[in-house]
Amino acid sequence: MFEAWRDLAMRSGDTFVILLLLIAALVWFYVRSRLWYNKPRASLAIPHQDELYVPSDEAVLLLNQKGYEIAAGKTKLPVYITLDGQEMESRLFIDAYVVKDDELFLVKLARERRPLEMSASAIRERLLVYYLLYPEAAGVLYVDTSLGSIKKITFEIERD
């Protein structure tokens, strides 16, 4: 009986191999969990439209002059909100999607009734939501046709 047990006992090199396998499994688990945690979340699809509608012909001309190509027109994104059990509806509008140098940009047109103050906090409050909806976008273009200007706004969010 003791002879069979002695044959089953580990040899000195077996402990080293098992330790290496255990370390390899822990490293693999750590790397996979970090990849899963940092994996980009799914974003909304860019709409495919047969007929492109951009609210301003002047904006289209201005964007084309600066080398941007319209990829999709104005899009309404419904937003459903529940507040203390009460359901509400709202919506977000993206005025256009444009491409330049293989980079996607979201377009927001300046509104006369609601101008955007060019401060970091105002830009964050009004435009960051669009970038978060489309993380593959290179940024947001704020187009002011009355001034003939295009402001290219990019966001970088530092994560731990």
C-alpha positions as CSV (number, residue, x, y, z in Angstrom):
1,M,0.0,0.0,0.0
2,F,2.8,2.4,0.8
3,E,4.5,1.6,-2.4
4,A,1.5,2.7,-4.4
5,W,1.3,5.9,-2.4
6,R,5.1,6.5,-3.0
7,D,4.5,6.2,-6.7
8,L,1.7,8.8,-6.6
9,A,3.8,11.3,-4.6
10,M,5.0,14.3,-6.5
11,R,8.6,14.5,-7.6
12,S,10.6,17.7,-6.9
13,G,10.1,19.1,-10.5
14,D,6.3,18.6,-10.3
15,T,5.8,21.3,-7.7
16,F,7.6,23.8,-9.9
17,V,5.5,22.9,-13.0
18,I,2.2,23.2,-11.0
19,L,3.4,26.6,-9.6
20,L,4.1,27.8,-13.2
21,L,0.7,26.6,-14.4
22,L,-1.0,28.4,-11.5
23,I,0.9,31.7,-12.2
24,A,0.1,31.4,-15.9
25,A,-3.6,30.9,-15.1
26,L,-3.6,34.0,-12.7
27,V,-1.9,36.2,-15.3
28,W,-4.3,35.1,-18.0
29,F,-7.3,35.8,-15.7
30,Y,-5.9,39.2,-14.8
31,V,-5.3,40.2,-18.4
32,R,-8.7,39.0,-19.6
33,S,-10.5,40.8,-16.8
34,R,-8.7,44.1,-17.6
35,L,-9.6,43.7,-21.3
36,W,-13.2,43.1,-20.4
37,Y,-13.3,46.0,-18.0
38,N,-11.7,48.5,-20.5
39,K,-13.7,47.1,-23.5
40,P,-15.4,50.0,-25.4
41,R,-19.2,49.9,-24.9
42,A,-21.4,49.6,-27.8
43,S,-22.5,52.9,-29.4
44,L,-25.4,53.8,-31.6
45,A,-25.2,53.1,-35.2
46,I,-24.8,55.9,-37.7
47,P,-28.0,56.2,-39.6
48,H,-28.1,55.2,-43.3
49,Q,-30.4,57.6,-45.1
50,D,-31.5,57.6,-48.6
51,E,-32.2,61.4,-48.5
52,L,-29.8,63.5,-46.6
53,Y,-31.5,66.4,-44.7
54,V,-29.3,69.0,-43.1
55,P,-31.2,71.9,-41.6
56,S,-29.0,74.6,-43.3
57,D,-27.7,74.7,-46.9
58,E,-25.2,77.3,-45.8
59,A,-23.8,74.8,-43.3
60,V,-23.5,72.2,-46.0
61,L,-21.6,74.6,-48.2
62,L,-19.3,75.7,-45.3
63,L,-18.6,72.1,-44.4
64,N,-17.9,71.1,-48.0
65,Q,-15.5,74.1,-48.4
66,K,-13.5,72.9,-45.4
67,G,-13.2,69.4,-46.8
68,Y,-16.0,67.6,-44.9
69,E,-18.3,65.2,-46.6
70,I,-21.8,64.7,-45.4
71,A,-22.3,61.0,-44.3
72,A,-25.8,61.3,-42.8
73,G,-28.3,64.1,-42.1
74,K,-30.3,65.3,-39.2
75,T,-31.2,62.5,-36.8
76,K,-33.6,62.4,-33.9
77,L,-32.6,60.2,-31.0
78,P,-35.5,59.4,-28.6
79,V,-34.7,59.4,-24.9
80,Y,-36.9,57.7,-22.4
81,I,-36.6,58.8,-18.8
82,T,-38.2,57.4,-15.6
83,L,-38.3,59.7,-12.6
84,D,-39.7,58.2,-9.4
85,G,-41.8,55.8,-11.5
86,Q,-43.1,58.5,-13.8
87,E,-42.2,57.9,-17.4
88,M,-41.2,60.9,-19.6
89,E,-39.9,61.3,-23.1
90,S,-37.4,63.6,-24.6
91,R,-35.1,63.6,-27.6
92,L,-31.7,64.6,-28.8
93,F,-31.0,65.9,-32.3
94,I,-27.7,65.6,-34.2
95,D,-27.8,68.0,-37.2
96,A,-25.4,65.9,-39.4
97,Y,-22.6,63.3,-39.5
98,V,-19.6,64.3,-41.6
99,V,-16.4,62.5,-42.6
100,K,-12.9,64.0,-43.2
101,D,-9.7,62.1,-43.6
102,D,-11.5,58.9,-42.5
103,E,-12.6,60.5,-39.3
104,L,-16.2,60.8,-38.2
105,F,-17.5,64.1,-36.7
106,L,-20.9,64.9,-35.3
107,V,-22.3,68.3,-36.3
108,K,-24.3,70.7,-34.1
109,L,-25.5,73.9,-35.7
110,A,-25.4,77.2,-33.7
111,R,-28.8,78.4,-32.8
112,E,-29.5,82.1,-32.6
113,R,-31.9,81.7,-29.7
114,R,-29.5,79.6,-27.7
115,P,-25.8,80.5,-28.5
116,L,-23.1,78.3,-27.0
117,E,-20.7,80.1,-24.6
118,M,-17.2,79.0,-25.6
119,S,-16.1,77.9,-22.1
120,A,-15.1,74.4,-21.0
121,S,-18.1,73.9,-18.7
122,A,-20.6,75.1,-21.3
123,I,-19.2,72.9,-24.0
124,R,-19.1,70.0,-21.7
125,E,-22.7,70.5,-20.6
126,R,-24.1,71.0,-24.2
127,L,-21.9,68.7,-26.4
128,L,-20.3,66.0,-24.4
129,V,-23.4,63.9,-24.5
130,Y,-23.1,63.5,-28.3
131,Y,-19.5,62.4,-28.0
132,L,-20.5,59.8,-25.4
133,L,-23.2,58.5,-27.6
134,Y,-20.7,58.0,-30.5
135,P,-17.3,57.2,-28.9
136,E,-15.9,56.3,-32.3
137,A,-16.4,59.9,-33.4
138,A,-13.3,62.1,-33.6
139,G,-15.2,65.0,-32.1
140,V,-18.1,67.4,-32.5
141,L,-18.2,70.3,-35.0
142,Y,-20.0,73.4,-33.9
143,V,-21.0,75.2,-37.1
144,D,-22.0,78.8,-36.9
145,T,-23.2,79.9,-40.4
146,S,-23.8,83.5,-39.4
147,L,-20.0,83.8,-38.6
148,G,-19.0,81.4,-41.2
149,S,-17.0,79.3,-38.6
150,I,-16.6,75.7,-37.7
151,K,-15.3,74.9,-34.3
152,K,-13.8,71.5,-34.0
153,I,-14.3,70.2,-30.4
154,T,-12.6,67.0,-29.2
155,F,-13.0,65.4,-25.8
156,E,-10.5,63.3,-23.9
157,I,-11.8,61.6,-20.7
158,E,-9.1,60.4,-18.3
159,R,-10.0,57.1,-16.7
160,D,-8.3,55.4,-13.8
